[in-house]
């Protein structure tokens, strides 16, 4: 059986969740590998959420928010950029492939963009294989 | 009343915790009035077999410092657990893995090669590596096995209390010992400190708005002694670290590095710290943010200095 990655999508309520909704209502196809969790703002996403998801069974985590400048709360997504840039530096050092953690922007009208991002991410993680949990190795 | 029996042990640690313990000074005499020290390798000549011969649960309290990274340390942790009624993880290494825990950025082979072959001061043309067992004419000689992954004490055996710090401050050690002497130990699982808020709560520096355009290492800047170090661009772990130490480092112009561990209910001190530091960056431009973060040269060593084995990721994938 081929490897089917589990991807956690953390989507902001105002743009990206509506974008995902639009992808559904307009019957866009995308892989079923994504599990969506809704937050009020991508600025709510603490790096702990992402690390915990990875250790709890996710092979990748996707954070989607409003495009910069379009945040419902003015600047929540700017904080997301800072945190995700910092997290990426850490995960690089910890030997976690950069394709496993992704930040992107999807507006409420971008159903196409949403399904394209999911397709692209699923494909990349399929190539990487399962995320090694439990500290990677023991002994 | 019979005297209490106390054991102290060191595993993967620098020895600083034993010295930290002695910081209580003449109060040690108060401890000795009510307690006998039955095992303390750094101060007394007691053999492992003497401990193994003790009845189970015959030691009242074991104060254990150091992380677990070899078969010997794991064995002693398990033996002392069986023999002790109460196990206390003493110091940052036993609590979160400490500095030895940063070995989790590598694995056993990488560490062995570095130590026995690659270091500039090593001359080892025969590439001789330590073995766990050797047959000599007199019989078999053995060495403990080094683990791939450093573990905390609570990842190895059940632990009742934690005394944090690198090493624990005298006031923290004494707070725990006093509770022990008076028989007023807190609920199991307590991290014993006299402040459950962050180090910032103890810190006398002035705090205002945190907006940082550039991060500095301590040698790159002469800091203002009155103002919050993080506001000056020096990465200070005070915001993400349990108080109770009295903030000696920020008061000596050095940033907090996080040795007292996370505040209550935080599951990953490093991620918590990283989150807070990222939030103070004063830029909204991805390229500029990237550039500002270039100054954070070693995120794992900065944010997880004392608790990598206790973090969510536990180790690097190498």
Interface residues (C-beta under 8 A of the other chain):
Chain A: X46 X47 X48 X51 X52 X54 X55 X68 X75 X78 X79 X81 X82 X83 X85 X86 X87 X89 X90 X93 X94 X95 X96 X132 X134 X135 X136 X137 X138 X139
Chain B: X104 X105 X107 X147 X148 X149 X267 X268 X270 X271 X272 X274 X275 X277 X278 X279 X281 X283 X284 X286 X289 X290 X293 X296 X298 X299 X300 X303 X311 X312 X313 X314 X315 X316 X317 X318
